[in-house]
């Protein structure tokens, strides 16, 4: 488990696997790389970030991450794999499930919700981006990106 304080001053516990609290995840995040570029979205107020959100009532987190990716980017994903969870000890505390997957289709003119659509950035472009969301700047995001990069390297070798 990796413990850090996020930029809002909240204690965060990141686990590659299931969280030790057995707190059910109702929030989702997708870190996906395709052809060497990260799938991101531009939130209208926060800036560039990975797609994600909350599961709707009665919706599984697997369905939620696929839906959120499509609604925020117009990208259809499949073969999703949950690889991490993190618990944010805010008031109230919550758990977010972190997924990766594969691109099936990129819709050209999607109907978007809350965002301005897909943004595809290489590692260098993402590292140099001045308009990233505060969510993208904490220590945990570095570890999550590294995990996805390692999996992609293994898959391509």
C-alpha positions in Angstrom: 0.0 0.0 0.0 1.2 3.5 -0.8 0.0 6.3 1.4 0.2 10.0 0.5 -1.5 13.3 1.0 -3.3 14.7 -2.0 -3.3 18.3 -3.1 -6.5 18.9 -1.2 -4.9 17.7 2.0 -6.7 14.4 2.2 -5.0 11.1 3.2 -5.0 8.7 0.3 -4.2 5.0 0.4 -3.4 3.5 -3.0 -3.4 -0.3 -3.3 -2.6 -2.3 -6.4 -5.4 -4.8 -5.9 -8.3 -4.4 -3.5 -8.3 -1.9 -0.7 -7.7 -3.4 2.8 -10.9 -1.7 4.1 -13.1 -3.7 1.8 -14.9 -0.4 1.1 -16.9 -0.9 -2.1 -15.7 1.3 -5.0 -18.4 3.5 -6.4 -16.0 5.9 -8.3 -14.0 4.9 -11.3 -10.9 6.1 -13.2 -9.5 4.9 -16.6 -5.8 5.0 -17.4 -5.5 3.8 -21.0 -2.7 4.1 -23.5 -3.2 3.5 -27.2 -0.4 3.7 -29.8 1.8 5.3 -27.3 -0.7 8.0 -26.3 -2.8 8.4 -23.1 -6.5 8.8 -23.4 -7.5 11.9 -21.5 -10.3 14.4 -21.6 -10.6 18.1 -21.1 -12.9 18.9 -18.2 -14.5 22.3 -18.7 -13.3 23.7 -15.4 -10.5 21.4 -14.1 -8.5 20.9 -17.3 -6.9 17.8 -18.7 -7.5 14.6 -16.8 -8.1 10.9 -17.2 -11.8 10.0 -17.8 -13.7 8.8 -14.8 -16.6 9.5 -12.5 -19.2 7.7 -10.3 -21.2 4.6 -10.8 -24.9 5.3 -11.1 -27.4 3.6 -8.9 -27.6 -0.1 -9.7 -24.6 0.1 -12.1 -21.5 -2.0 -11.7 -18.1 -0.3 -11.6 -17.2 -2.1 -14.8 -20.2 -0.7 -16.7 -19.5 2.7 -15.1 -16.0 3.0 -16.4 -17.0 2.0 -19.9 -19.9 4.5 -19.8 -17.8 7.3 -18.3 -15.1 6.8 -20.9 -17.6 7.0 -23.7 -19.5 10.0 -22.3 -16.4 12.0 -21.6 -14.3 11.1 -24.7 -16.5 9.3 -27.3 -14.1 6.4 -27.1 -15.5 2.8 -26.8 -13.3 0.6 -24.6 -13.3 -3.1 -23.9 -11.2 -5.7 -22.2 -11.1 -3.5 -19.1 -9.1 -4.7 -16.1 -9.2 -3.2 -12.7 -5.7 -3.0 -11.4 -5.8 -0.7 -8.4 -8.1 1.0 -5.8 -7.5 4.0 -3.7 -9.4 5.2 -0.7 -9.6 9.0 -0.1 -10.1 9.7 3.6 -12.2 12.8 3.1 -15.6 13.4 4.8 -17.1 11.1 3.8 -14.3 8.7 2.7 -14.7 7.0 -0.7 -13.0 4.4 -2.8 -12.1 4.7 -6.5 -11.4 1.7 -8.7 -8.7 2.2 -11.3 -9.0 0.4 -14.7 -7.1 0.1 -17.9 -8.4 -1.4 -21.2 -8.3 -1.3 -24.9 -9.7 1.0 -27.5 -12.4 -0.5 -29.7 -13.6 2.6 -31.5 -13.2 6.4 -31.5 -16.5 8.1 -32.4 -15.9 11.2 -34.5 -18.7 13.4 -33.3 -19.8 12.1 -29.9 -22.4 13.7 -27.6 -20.2 14.7 -24.6 -21.1 15.2 -21.0 -19.1 17.6 -18.7 -16.1 17.6 -21.0 -14.7 18.8 -24.3 -13.9 15.4 -25.5 -10.9 13.1 -26.0 -7.3 14.4 -25.8 -4.5 12.0 -26.8 -1.1 12.9 -25.4 2.3 11.2 -25.3 4.2 10.9 -22.1 6.3 14.0 -23.0 3.2 16.0 -24.0 1.4 15.0 -20.8 4.4 15.8 -18.6 4.8 19.2 -20.3 1.0 20.0 -20.2 0.3 23.2 -18.3 -3.5 22.6 -18.2 -3.7 19.4 -16.2 -6.4 19.0 -13.6 -5.2 19.0 -9.9 -6.2 15.3 -9.9 -3.3 14.6 -12.2 -0.7 16.2 -10.0 -0.5 13.9 -6.9 2.0 11.2 -6.1 -0.5 8.4 -6.7 -1.0 9.4 -10.4 2.7 8.9 -11.0 2.5 5.3 -9.6 -0.7 4.5 -11.6 0.8 5.8 -14.9 4.0 3.8 -14.2 2.0 0.6 -13.7 0.1 1.0 -17.0 3.4 1.8 -18.8 5.0 -1.4 -17.4 2.0 -3.5 -18.6 2.2 -1.9 -22.0 6.0 -2.7 -22.3 5.4 -6.3 -21.3 2.5 -6.6 -23.8 4.6 -5.1 -26.7 7.8 -7.2 -26.0 
